[in-house]
């Protein structure tokens, strides 16, 4: 299988981020490309220079990346798999610089592969995988003195980690026969691991979307009217009621901020009364649908930021009976 294991170093200048260095290794460990490039927009990049050590003087007489675009594009066009560590960052800047065809289906992020191997053993969150340096050391890689953070060194370490981790991954999930004596993985073995990793990542992303969509809707009775409030986390209604009951009328007048405002801001010290609450699979969708359903009940002093309603008992019943499913 033709593989391009890459790493980039850049100016890290936000909107005008530009490539300073690109290194690409083949599956057999051959250094296919290792070049510096002079940026067109940026003249200095002091913050990223402290990380990768590439100074303006080092690239002063180098070509612009765009001048080498055709040659680099040919390398990627020949490859079936694009490898990298935290690959989305590299793909983003390569695409911004004019490279085509780096679709998700062609990409394998070794950071995700590390997560796939060690997520259960190390109780590892998907977004808290260690750095390349730590992952490489975990895989038994020995860095050359002072080499980390150059594109060539990082790409070489990434390729090493891929070879170690893919074997572990295939064996861990029993994806296909794999002998310890086997010198190199076959295309069939690579595809088996690659496809299963894509499936695992897709399932993890969906699970996170489902969890993120969950939330609560509340109806709060306030002096201004009934307010509907959406929250990702549940509001402590029992504590709220205790605070409300223990407050005097004078305290109520002195607060100056209604419970609706407190609730909308996530506060817990207002004096409104929670008349109904529902937990939903998709609280944003729920808010939008109930907003439309209760639109005719809006009071005239709703100001575009807070919408107050005059709700009847049947409206409260409708609210309490509402439910939905997440369709992301």
C-alpha positions in Angstrom: 0.0 0.0 0.0 1.2 3.5 -0.9 1.3 5.5 2.4 2.3 9.1 2.9 3.2 9.8 6.6 3.5 13.5 7.0 4.1 16.4 9.3 4.0 20.1 8.8 5.5 23.0 10.7 3.9 26.4 10.2 3.9 30.0 11.2 0.9 29.4 13.5 -0.4 32.9 12.8 -4.1 32.2 12.8 -6.0 33.3 9.7 -2.7 33.8 7.8 -1.1 30.5 8.9 1.5 29.3 6.4 3.6 26.2 5.9 7.3 26.5 6.7 8.2 22.8 6.5 6.7 19.6 5.1 8.1 16.2 5.5 6.7 12.9 4.0 7.8 9.4 4.7 6.8 6.3 2.7 5.5 3.1 4.3 9.0 1.7 4.0 10.5 4.5 6.0 12.0 6.4 3.0 12.1 10.2 3.3 10.2 11.2 0.2 10.1 14.9 0.9 11.7 17.2 3.4 11.6 20.9 2.4 11.4 24.3 3.9 9.3 27.1 2.4 9.3 30.8 2.5 5.8 32.2 3.5 4.2 34.9 1.3 2.4 36.9 4.0 4.4 36.4 7.2 7.7 37.9 8.0 8.0 36.8 11.6 6.5 34.0 13.7 8.2 34.3 17.2 5.8 32.1 19.1 6.0 29.0 16.8 9.7 29.6 16.2 10.3 28.8 19.8 8.7 25.4 19.2 10.1 24.2 15.9 13.2 26.5 15.6 12.5 27.6 12.1 13.6 31.2 11.8 12.9 33.8 9.0 16.6 33.6 8.0 16.3 29.8 7.5 13.6 30.2 4.8 14.8 33.5 3.3 16.1 31.8 0.1 13.5 29.0 0.0 10.7 28.6 -2.5 7.1 29.5 -1.7 4.9 26.4 -1.0 2.6 27.3 -3.9 5.6 27.2 -6.3 6.1 23.5 -5.4 2.3 22.6 -5.4 2.3 20.4 -8.5 5.2 18.2 -7.3 3.7 17.8 -3.8 0.2 17.1 -5.2 1.6 14.2 -7.3 3.0 12.6 -4.1 -0.4 12.7 -2.4 -2.2 11.5 -5.6 -0.2 8.3 -5.6 -1.0 7.5 -2.0 -3.9 5.4 -0.7 -3.4 6.4 2.9 -2.4 9.7 4.5 -0.9 9.3 8.0 -0.2 11.9 10.6 -0.5 12.7 14.3 -3.3 15.2 15.1 -3.7 14.9 11.3 -6.6 17.3 11.1 -4.3 20.3 11.8 -1.9 19.2 8.9 -4.8 18.6 6.5 -6.3 21.9 7.2 -3.2 23.9 6.4 -2.4 21.8 3.4 -5.8 22.3 2.0 -5.6 26.0 2.7 -2.3 26.0 0.8 -3.9 24.4 -2.3 -3.5 20.6 -1.8 -6.5 18.6 -3.0 -8.0 15.2 -2.3 -7.1 14.8 1.4 -10.5 13.4 2.2 -11.3 11.8 5.6 -11.7 8.4 3.9 -8.0 8.5 2.9 -6.7 9.7 6.3 -5.6 7.8 9.4 -4.8 9.8 12.5 -2.3 8.0 14.6 -3.6 9.9 17.6 -6.9 8.2 17.1 -5.2 4.9 16.7 -3.4 5.3 20.0 -6.8 6.1 21.6 -8.3 3.0 20.0 -5.6 0.8 21.5 -5.4 2.3 25.0 -8.8 3.9 25.6 -10.0 1.1 28.0 -6.6 0.2 29.5 -5.8 3.8 30.3 -9.4 5.1 30.7 -8.5 7.6 28.0 -10.9 10.3 26.8 -10.9 10.7 23.0 -9.9 14.4 23.3 -7.2 13.8 25.9 -4.7 11.6 24.0 -1.1 12.5 25.0 1.3 14.4 22.8 3.3 12.7 20.0 6.4 12.8 22.2 4.7 10.9 25.0 2.9 8.5 22.6 6.2 7.7 20.8 8.0 7.0 24.1 5.0 4.9 25.2 5.5 2.8 22.0 9.2 2.4 22.7 10.5 5.0 20.2 13.9 6.7 21.0 14.1 10.3 19.8 17.4 11.5 18.5 18.8 14.3 20.6 17.0 17.6 20.0 15.1 16.3 17.0 11.5 16.5 18.2 9.3 19.2 16.6 11.1 19.2 13.2 8.7 17.9 10.6 11.0 15.1 9.5 11.6 13.9 13.0 7.9 14.0 13.9 6.8 12.2 10.7 9.4 9.5 11.4 8.1 9.0 14.9 4.6 9.0 13.7 5.3 6.2 11.2 7.0 4.2 13.9 4.0 4.6 16.2 1.6 3.6 13.4 3.5 0.4 12.8 3.5 -0.6 16.5 -0.1 0.5 17.2 -1.7 -1.0 14.1 -0.3 -4.4 15.1 -1.6 -4.0 18.6 -5.0 -2.7 17.3 -5.5 -5.6 15.0 -4.6 -8.1 17.7 -6.6 -6.4 20.4 -9.9 -6.5 18.4 -9.0 -9.8 16.7 -9.7 -8.3 13.3 -7.7 -10.8 11.2 -4.8 -13.4 11.7 -1.5 -11.7 12.4 1.7 -13.5 13.2 4.4 -12.0 15.5 7.0 -13.2 13.0 5.4 -11.3 10.2 7.8 -8.5 9.1 5.2 -6.2 7.4 1.5 -5.9 7.5 -0.4 -6.9 4.4 -2.8 -4.5 2.6 -5.7 -6.7 3.8 -4.6 -6.4 7.5 -4.1 -2.6 7.1 -7.5 -2.2 5.6 -9.1 -4.3 8.3 -7.6 -2.1 11.1 -8.2 1.1 9.2 -11.9 0.4 8.6 -12.5 -0.7 12.2 -10.8 2.4 13.5 -13.0 4.6 11.3 -16.1 2.8 12.7 -14.9 3.2 16.3 -14.3 6.9 15.8 -17.6 7.5 14.1 -19.4 5.7 17.0 -17.5 7.8 19.5 -18.4 11.0 17.7 -22.1 10.0 17.5 -22.1 9.1 21.2 -20.7 12.5 22.1 -23.2 14.3 19.9 -26.0 12.4 21.7 -24.7 13.4 25.1 -24.2 17.0 24.0 -27.7 17.2 22.8 -29.3 16.2 26.1 -30.6 18.9 28.4 -33.5 20.3 30.3 -36.3 22.8 29.7 -38.0 24.7 32.5 -41.1 26.9 32.8 -40.5 29.6 35.3 -43.4 31.6 36.7 -42.2 35.2 37.2 -43.9 38.6 37.8 -43.3 39.4 34.1 -44.9 36.1 32.9 -43.9 32.5 32.4 -40.3 32.1 31.0 -39.1 29.0 29.2 -35.4 28.3 30.0 -33.1 25.8 28.4 -30.2 24.3 30.3 -27.6 21.6 29.5 -27.4 20.7 33.2 -30.3 20.3 35.6 -31.3 23.3 37.7 -31.4 22.5 41.5 -35.1 23.2 41.9 -35.3 22.0 45.5 -32.6 24.4 46.6 -34.2 27.1 44.5 -37.6 26.6 46.3 -35.9 26.7 49.7 -34.3 30.0 48.9 -37.5 31.4 47.5 -39.5 30.4 50.6 -36.9 31.7 53.0 -36.8 35.1 51.4 -38.9 37.9 52.7 -41.0 40.2 50.5 -38.6 43.1 51.2 -35.7 40.9 50.0 -37.8 40.2 46.9 -38.2 43.9 46.1 -34.5 44.6 46.7 -33.1 41.9 44.5 -33.6 44.0 41.4 -33.2 41.0 39.1 -36.0 38.6 38.3 -35.6 34.9 38.6 -36.1 34.7 34.9 -32.9 36.7 34.5 -31.2 34.6 37.1 -32.2 31.4 35.5 -31.3 32.5 32.0 -27.9 33.4 33.3 -27.5 30.1 35.2 -28.1 31.7 38.6 -29.7 30.0 41.6 -30.7 32.9 43.7 -33.9 34.2 42.0 -37.4 34.1 43.3 -39.4 32.7 40.3 -41.3 29.5 40.7 -40.5 26.4 38.6 -43.9 25.2 37.4 -42.7 22.4 35.0 -39.5 20.7 33.9 -38.7 18.1 31.2 -35.5 16.3 30.3 -35.0 15.9 26.5 -32.8 14.0 24.2 -32.3 17.2 22.1 -33.0 20.2 24.3 -32.1 22.8 21.5 -34.6 21.2 19.1 -37.2 21.1 22.0 -36.8 24.7 22.7 -37.3 25.7 19.1 -40.4 23.5 18.7 -42.0 24.7 21.9 -41.1 28.3 21.1 -43.1 27.9 17.9 -46.0 26.1 19.7 -46.3 28.8 22.3 -45.7 31.8 20.0 -49.4 32.9 20.2 -49.0 33.0 24.0 -46.1 35.5 24.0 -46.7 38.6 26.0 -46.1 42.0 24.4 -43.2 43.0 26.7 -41.0 40.1 25.4 -37.9 41.9 24.2 -36.2 39.5 21.8 -33.8 38.3 24.5 -36.4 36.9 26.9 -39.8 35.7 25.9 -42.5 35.8 28.4 -45.7 33.8 28.0 -49.3 33.7 29.3 -49.7 29.9 29.5 -53.0 28.1 30.3 -53.2 24.7 32.2 -53.5 22.9 28.9 -50.3 24.5 27.7 -48.5 23.3 30.9 -49.9 19.8 30.2 -48.6 20.0 26.6 -45.2 21.1 27.8 -45.0 18.2 30.3 -46.0 15.6 27.7 -43.5 16.9 25.1 -40.6 14.6 24.2 -38.2 14.2 21.3 -35.3 12.1 20.0 -31.9 13.2 18.8 -31.6 12.8 15.0 -28.0 13.9 14.5 
